[in-house]
Amino acid sequence: MRRNSVSMRTAVVAIVMVALSMPLIAQDLAHRIALFKKGAIRVLILSGENNHDWRTTTPCLRNLLLNTGRFDVRVNEEPTGMTAATLAAYNVVVLDYNGPRWGPTAEKALSDFVRSGGGLVAVHGANWAFSGLVILGAHHIPTGMMEPAWPEYKEMLGGVWSDQPPASGHAPRHKFMVNIVDRNHPITAGLPASFEADDELYHNLHMIPGVHILATAYDDPKFKGAGPQSPPAKGGWPHLDMTPTGRNEPLLWTVRYGRGRTFYTALGHDVKAEEMPGFSTTFVRGVEWAATGTVRAPEPPLRSWAQPLAPR
């Protein structure tokens, strides 16, 4: 009986302490939000590791958003320290990350953020991360480090790289046309039927049911590269298929995760690719949609946001 009384008092004390801390937590969040540009969409870019040149692509993505005048942006280059409190002030998270897993606290923080209604945008090689493939270092060099996949990550992104049949891959970088297949979605409404990319054209990405495809590109066999790679040694390159498929491959899509919205773009290999009008426009519109569910029509409809609009 005495033990039950002690347990009850402990539980009551814990509840009271939580209740007392709630106003302080809310006040702290309000203070953080007040430090952002008034009326702007608050964006956190997660970066710091990538087989692509994140030291140039992350600043580029940040500038594309800032140059629209609609966003205020922060960058976190050490996502392993992330908690729910880290994300609480933001409307949307942008992933320019491809590296080791973050650990249970940070991973739960992101999945809970999206599930509860936060926006998520993933760029290019971000869907290699956490897929169970070898961790890639700078310049696409395999590190030999292997980690188990994070299943929720695939659910949040809608599709990831895989070495299982049909193996993912891409032909050598080249110019191609991206064709919009849903011209009524807020991200693509009012845009031309197609736009040019100078990029890697990913193919055979492993998709989950329910992904909503916005745009595709024809994976032309004339750009055939090295072809399928031979099975690697453990910790080396996985068995990817770099032979073009001769099919229209999905490059831009959305997916719902809980109450959250995700936009993924397979484009964005480097700064040159990201500053092209097609990537730039769909990226900033995708971030706005993921954060708010709507998109304010840009002026003009297709342009590079590498530079801000000239004052009128």
ABEGO torsion letter per residue (X at the ends): XAAAAAAAAAAAAAAAAAAAAAAAAAAAAAAAAAABBBGBBBBBBBBGBBABBAAAAAAAAAAAAAAAGABBBBBBABAAABBAAAAAABABBBBABBBBBAEAAAAAAAAAAAAAGBBBBBBEAAAABGAGBBBBBBGGBBAGBBBBBBAAAAAAAGBBBBABOBBBEBBBBBBBBBBBABAABAAABGBBABBBBBBBBBBGBBBBBGBBBABBBBBBAAABBAEBBBBBBBGBBBBBBABBAGBBBBABBBBBBEABBBBBBABGABAAAAABAAAAAAAAAAAAAAAAGBBBBBOBABBBAABBBBBX
